[in-house]
Amino acid sequence: MIVDIHVHVFPPEVKADRGPWLRRDATFAELYQSRRARIATADDLLRSMDTAGIDAAVMQGFAWTDPDDCHRHNDT
């Protein structure tokens, strides 16, 4: 069994337009300001796991500065 023990996924609206999220959270901006920094949704993760033959993954949230953003992210 192959397990990826640390993956981040984001709500679809973050992937669709990261701009507002970059402006509101300095840590997110530091990590994801480059267009080369890939943002994946849960669906993207599942597709890539199938392609790579990964059996399971441990998904991590993101430590947003605003607690409401943390809740929104966790609910997705």
C-alpha positions in Angstrom: 0.0 0.0 0.0 1.3 3.5 -0.9 0.2 6.3 1.3 1.0 10.0 0.8 1.1 11.3 4.3 1.0 15.0 3.7 -1.1 16.7 1.0 -2.9 20.0 0.9 -6.2 20.6 -0.9 -8.1 23.8 -1.2 -11.7 24.8 -1.9 -12.4 25.2 -5.6 -12.9 29.0 -5.3 -9.3 29.3 -4.0 -8.0 27.4 -7.1 -10.2 29.4 -9.5 -9.0 32.8 -8.2 -6.2 32.8 -5.7 -5.8 36.6 -5.9 -8.2 37.6 -3.1 -6.7 34.9 -0.9 -3.1 36.1 -1.5 -4.1 39.6 -0.4 -5.8 38.5 2.8 -3.2 36.0 4.1 0.5 36.6 4.1 1.5 33.0 4.7 -0.7 31.8 1.8 0.9 34.5 -0.3 4.4 33.4 0.6 3.7 29.9 -0.4 1.3 30.3 -3.4 2.0 33.7 -5.0 3.9 32.1 -7.8 1.6 30.9 -10.6 3.9 27.8 -10.7 2.8 26.9 -7.2 0.0 24.4 -7.9 -3.2 24.5 -6.0 -5.3 21.3 -5.9 -8.8 20.5 -5.0 -10.0 17.2 -3.5 -11.1 16.1 -7.0 -7.6 16.9 -8.3 -6.0 14.9 -5.6 -8.1 11.9 -6.3 -7.3 12.0 -10.0 -3.6 12.3 -9.3 -3.7 9.5 -6.8 -5.3 7.2 -9.4 -2.7 8.2 -12.0 0.2 7.6 -9.6 -1.1 4.5 -8.0 -1.4 6.0 -4.6 -3.8 4.1 -2.3 -4.5 6.7 0.4 -3.6 10.2 1.4 -3.6 12.2 4.6 -5.1 15.6 3.7 -4.1 18.7 5.6 -6.0 21.9 5.8 -4.2 25.3 5.7 -3.4 27.5 8.7 -5.4 30.6 7.5 -4.9 33.7 9.6 -8.7 34.3 9.7 -10.6 31.6 11.7 -13.6 32.0 9.3 -11.3 31.1 6.4 -10.2 28.0 8.4 -13.8 27.0 8.9 -14.7 27.5 5.3 -11.7 25.5 4.1 -12.4 22.6 6.5 -16.1 22.5 5.4 -15.1 22.0 1.8 
